Amino acid sequence: MAGSRLELVFGGVPSGQKMLLIGADAATDLDSFDTGHVQFDTGHVQIVQNGFADHQALKARGYEVVTAAAGQFDAAIVFLPR
């Protein structure tokens, strides 16, 4: 789901851009960050997540997961609960 919305927003993102994802959790569909139309290398994505279980699950999927954003980013996406 996130990927299709990102395609609408970005229309395709050049690889190598540093992305900040705030609030993505273990259930967030991030597959399109690696495959599909919008491609983000997991090495260029930093996820801010304070929940321990979500933090560990995202880290196990290969993402850089932190409790506070650090560094500079080309874009940021905020995931809000419904």
LINURGI-V197888 format. One record per residue. N is the residue number from 0. RES is the residue in three letters. PSI is psi in whole degrees, 0 to 359 (* if undefined). NEAR is the number of other C-alpha atoms within 8 Angstrom. D_FIRST is the distance of its C-alpha to the first C-alpha in Angstrom with 1 decimal. Layout:
n:N res:RES psi:PSI near:NEAR d_first:D_FIRST
n:N res:RES psi:PSI near:NEAR d_first:D_FIRST
//
This chain:
n:0 res:MET psi:314 near:5 d_first:0.0
n:1 res:ALA psi:321 near:9 d_first:3.8
n:2 res:GLY psi:317 near:14 d_first:5.4
n:3 res:SER psi:323 near:7 d_first:5.5
n:4 res:ARG psi:323 near:8 d_first:6.6
n:5 res:LEU psi:325 near:10 d_first:8.7
n:6 res:GLU psi:320 near:11 d_first:10.2
n:7 res:LEU psi:321 near:7 d_first:11.3
n:8 res:VAL psi:309 near:6 d_first:12.8
n:9 res:PHE psi:334 near:8 d_first:14.4
n:10 res:GLY psi:26 near:8 d_first:15.0
n:11 res:GLY psi:127 near:8 d_first:15.3
n:12 res:VAL psi:130 near:9 d_first:16.7
n:13 res:PRO psi:138 near:6 d_first:20.0
n:14 res:SER psi:152 near:7 d_first:20.1
n:15 res:GLY psi:352 near:7 d_first:22.1
n:16 res:GLN psi:139 near:11 d_first:20.7
n:17 res:LYS psi:120 near:11 d_first:20.6
n:18 res:MET psi:142 near:13 d_first:17.5
n:19 res:LEU psi:124 near:13 d_first:17.6
n:20 res:LEU psi:120 near:13 d_first:14.7
n:21 res:ILE psi:121 near:11 d_first:16.1
n:22 res:GLY psi:3 near:10 d_first:15.1
n:23 res:ALA psi:140 near:12 d_first:12.3
n:24 res:ASP psi:184 near:9 d_first:13.3
n:25 res:ALA psi:332 near:9 d_first:13.7
n:26 res:ALA psi:350 near:5 d_first:10.9
n:27 res:THR psi:130 near:7 d_first:8.2
n:28 res:ASP psi:101 near:8 d_first:6.1
n:29 res:LEU psi:10 near:8 d_first:8.4
n:30 res:ASP psi:324 near:8 d_first:9.3
n:31 res:SER psi:351 near:13 d_first:8.7
n:32 res:PHE psi:341 near:12 d_first:11.2
n:33 res:ASP psi:333 near:11 d_first:13.7
n:34 res:THR psi:172 near:8 d_first:13.0
n:35 res:GLY psi:200 near:9 d_first:11.7
n:36 res:HIS psi:323 near:8 d_first:12.4
n:37 res:VAL psi:118 near:15 d_first:11.9
n:38 res:GLN psi:116 near:13 d_first:14.1
n:39 res:PHE psi:127 near:14 d_first:15.1
n:40 res:ASP psi:132 near:10 d_first:17.9
n:41 res:THR psi:336 near:10 d_first:17.6
n:42 res:GLY psi:348 near:7 d_first:21.1
n:43 res:HIS psi:15 near:10 d_first:20.1
n:44 res:VAL psi:128 near:13 d_first:17.5
n:45 res:GLN psi:131 near:14 d_first:19.0
n:46 res:ILE psi:129 near:14 d_first:17.2
n:47 res:VAL psi:117 near:14 d_first:19.2
n:48 res:GLN psi:123 near:15 d_first:19.1
n:49 res:ASN psi:340 near:8 d_first:22.2
n:50 res:GLY psi:128 near:6 d_first:21.5
n:51 res:PHE psi:310 near:7 d_first:23.4
n:52 res:ALA psi:315 near:7 d_first:21.4
n:53 res:ASP psi:319 near:11 d_first:18.0
n:54 res:HIS psi:310 near:14 d_first:20.1
n:55 res:GLN psi:320 near:8 d_first:21.6
n:56 res:ALA psi:317 near:9 d_first:18.5
n:57 res:LEU psi:321 near:13 d_first:16.8
n:58 res:LYS psi:321 near:10 d_first:20.2
n:59 res:ALA psi:336 near:7 d_first:20.6
n:60 res:ARG psi:0 near:6 d_first:17.6
n:61 res:GLY psi:6 near:7 d_first:19.6
n:62 res:TYR psi:153 near:12 d_first:18.3
n:63 res:GLU psi:113 near:11 d_first:20.9
n:64 res:VAL psi:130 near:11 d_first:20.5
n:65 res:VAL psi:167 near:11 d_first:23.0
n:66 res:THR psi:347 near:7 d_first:24.1
n:67 res:ALA psi:136 near:6 d_first:24.9
n:68 res:ALA psi:141 near:9 d_first:23.8
n:69 res:ALA psi:129 near:4 d_first:26.5
n:70 res:GLY psi:189 near:4 d_first:27.0
n:71 res:GLN psi:147 near:5 d_first:26.0
n:72 res:PHE psi:151 near:9 d_first:22.6
n:73 res:ASP psi:332 near:7 d_first:21.6
n:74 res:ALA psi:158 near:8 d_first:18.6
n:75 res:ALA psi:143 near:9 d_first:17.0
n:76 res:ILE psi:130 near:8 d_first:13.7
n:77 res:VAL psi:124 near:8 d_first:14.1
n:78 res:PHE psi:119 near:8 d_first:11.7
n:79 res:LEU psi:142 near:5 d_first:13.5
n:80 res:PRO psi:155 near:3 d_first:13.8
n:81 res:ARG psi:* near:2 d_first:13.9
//
